Amino acid sequence: MPTALTIADVERIAALAQLELTDEEKLLFTKQLADILAYAEQVQAIDTSGVPATAHVNAAQRTEREDEPRQSLPVEDAIANAPDAAPEAGLFRVPRVIGG
């Protein structure tokens, strides 16, 4: 049975994402998200009981490199082009992304 998605659901999701939506966007996104959920339900209904679990789609070929310690980039080179660097401290300022 398909999950019913309402405009109230889209409004709640938009509020969590701190998005302001127009009435037209709410209608459009309600339909689009309902279609996505319906497709996900179809995928979940597929019988995969005979399919072995894999961690990678190309499990027969290993593509990872060995983890070998090596010299890192010198601090002076790392901060050379930083816009707000403090070379004497080996630091540079970045914009705040949380809080504020």
GROMACS elastic network, one bead per residue, 0.5 to 0.9 nm:
[ bonds ]
;  ai    aj funct       b0    kb
    1    41     6  0.88824   500
    2    34     6  0.88651   500
    2    37     6  0.81013   500
    2    38     6  0.62010   500
    2    41     6  0.73579   500
    3    34     6  0.77448   500
    3    37     6  0.73630   500
    3    38     6  0.73341   500
    3    41     6  0.86423   500
    4    34     6  0.71951   500
    5     8     6  0.82141   500
    5     9     6  0.62963   500
    5    10     6  0.77875   500
    5    30     6  0.65802   500
    5    31     6  0.81376   500
    5    33     6  0.76663   500
    5    34     6  0.57582   500
    5    37     6  0.87427   500
    6     9     6  0.51369   500
    6    10     6  0.66432   500
    6    11     6  0.87357   500
    6    30     6  0.64350   500
    6    31     6  0.89314   500
    6    34     6  0.85979   500
    7    10     6  0.50260   500
    7    11     6  0.61214   500
    7    12     6  0.85734   500
    7    26     6  0.62768   500
    7    27     6  0.67747   500
    7    29     6  0.84745   500
    7    30     6  0.58789   500
    8    12     6  0.61296   500
    8    13     6  0.86163   500
    8    26     6  0.89701   500
    9    12     6  0.50772   500
    9    13     6  0.62118   500
    9    14     6  0.85433   500
    9    30     6  0.80192   500
   10    13     6  0.50274   500
   10    14     6  0.59822   500
   10    15     6  0.84740   500
   10    26     6  0.65061   500
   10    27     6  0.87021   500
   10    29     6  0.70304   500
   10    30     6  0.60373   500
   10    33     6  0.83106   500
   11    14     6  0.50039   500
   11    15     6  0.60841   500
   11    16     6  0.86518   500
   11    19     6  0.88828   500
   11    20     6  0.87571   500
   11    21     6  0.79815   500
   11    26     6  0.71904   500
   12    15     6  0.50829   500
   12    16     6  0.63155   500
   12    17     6  0.87002   500
   13    16     6  0.51195   500
   13    17     6  0.62620   500
   13    18     6  0.84822   500
   13    19     6  0.85314   500
   14    17     6  0.50145   500
   14    18     6  0.58677   500
   14    20     6  0.67765   500
   14    21     6  0.73351   500
   14    26     6  0.89982   500
   15    19     6  0.59378   500
   15    20     6  0.75317   500
   16    19     6  0.77268   500
   21    24     6  0.79295   500
   21    25     6  0.57136   500
   21    26     6  0.61567   500
   22    25     6  0.51081   500
   22    26     6  0.62350   500
   22    27     6  0.87658   500
   23    26     6  0.50575   500
   23    27     6  0.63791   500
   23    28     6  0.87060   500
   24    27     6  0.52332   500
   24    28     6  0.62109   500
   24    29     6  0.85881   500
   25    29     6  0.58644   500
   25    30     6  0.82582   500
   26    29     6  0.52322   500
   26    30     6  0.59337   500
   26    31     6  0.86697   500
   27    30     6  0.51570   500
   27    31     6  0.64591   500
   27    32     6  0.87380   500
   28    31     6  0.53705   500
   28    32     6  0.62042   500
   28    33     6  0.86070   500
   29    33     6  0.57626   500
   29    34     6  0.81506   500
   30    33     6  0.53720   500
   30    34     6  0.60105   500
   30    35     6  0.85799   500
   31    34     6  0.51088   500
   31    35     6  0.61622   500
   31    36     6  0.86951   500
   32    35     6  0.51173   500
   32    36     6  0.62774   500
   32    37     6  0.87090   500
   33    37     6  0.61168   500
   33    38     6  0.84894   500
   34    37     6  0.51126   500
   34    38     6  0.60736   500
   34    39     6  0.86085   500
   35    38     6  0.50416   500
   35    39     6  0.62046   500
   35    40     6  0.86315   500
   36    39     6  0.51381   500
   36    40     6  0.62001   500
   36    41     6  0.86676   500
   37    41     6  0.61867   500
   37    42     6  0.86870   500
   38    41     6  0.50917   500
   38    42     6  0.63911   500
   38    43     6  0.88339   500
   39    42     6  0.50009   500
   39    43     6  0.63283   500
   39    44     6  0.86706   500
   40    43     6  0.50603   500
   40    44     6  0.61775   500
   40    45     6  0.86637   500
   41    44     6  0.50384   500
   41    45     6  0.62558   500
   42    45     6  0.51587   500
   42    46     6  0.68726   500
   43    46     6  0.55281   500
   44    47     6  0.80894   500
   45    48     6  0.89183   500
   47    50     6  0.77901   500
   47    51     6  0.87124   500
   48    51     6  0.52292   500
   48    52     6  0.82785   500
   49    52     6  0.78775   500
   51    54     6  0.89661   500
   54    57     6  0.67489   500
   54    58     6  0.86928   500
   54    59     6  0.68737   500
   55    58     6  0.87736   500
   55    59     6  0.72267   500
   56    59     6  0.52254   500
   56    60     6  0.89560   500
   57    60     6  0.86275   500
   58    61     6  0.58712   500
   58    62     6  0.77866   500
   58    63     6  0.88481   500
   59    62     6  0.67730   500
   62    65     6  0.84381   500
   64    67     6  0.87723   500
   65    68     6  0.85772   500
   69    72     6  0.89557   500
   71    74     6  0.84995   500
   72    75     6  0.86783   500
   73    76     6  0.83946   500
   73    77     6  0.67054   500
   73    78     6  0.64446   500
   74    77     6  0.53819   500
   74    78     6  0.63208   500
   74    79     6  0.89586   500
   75    79     6  0.62918   500
   75    80     6  0.83619   500
   75    87     6  0.83855   500
   75    90     6  0.62289   500
   75    91     6  0.84917   500
   76    79     6  0.55227   500
   76    80     6  0.58359   500
   76    87     6  0.69752   500
   76    90     6  0.72588   500
   77    80     6  0.50756   500
   77    81     6  0.79773   500
   78    81     6  0.74778   500
   78    82     6  0.78768   500
   78    90     6  0.89045   500
   79    82     6  0.50261   500
   79    83     6  0.85647   500
   79    84     6  0.89516   500
   79    85     6  0.63296   500
   79    86     6  0.82380   500
   79    87     6  0.69823   500
   79    90     6  0.72959   500
   79    91     6  0.71291   500
   79    92     6  0.66887   500
   80    83     6  0.87141   500
   80    85     6  0.78907   500
   80    87     6  0.81320   500
   81    84     6  0.88535   500
   81    85     6  0.81994   500
   82    85     6  0.54685   500
   82    92     6  0.64225   500
   82    93     6  0.81614   500
   83    92     6  0.77499   500
   83    93     6  0.80069   500
   83    94     6  0.89970   500
   84    91     6  0.88256   500
   84    92     6  0.56139   500
   84    93     6  0.55151   500
   84    94     6  0.78862   500
   85    88     6  0.88689   500
   85    89     6  0.87427   500
   85    90     6  0.78029   500
   85    91     6  0.59549   500
   85    93     6  0.63213   500
   86    89     6  0.55309   500
   86    90     6  0.60652   500
   86    91     6  0.52455   500
   86    92     6  0.56664   500
   86    93     6  0.81050   500
   87    91     6  0.62630   500
   87    92     6  0.77291   500
   88    91     6  0.78996   500
   89    92     6  0.85922   500
   94    97     6  0.87780   500
   96    99     6  0.74508   500
   96   100     6  0.72109   500
   97   100     6  0.79529   500
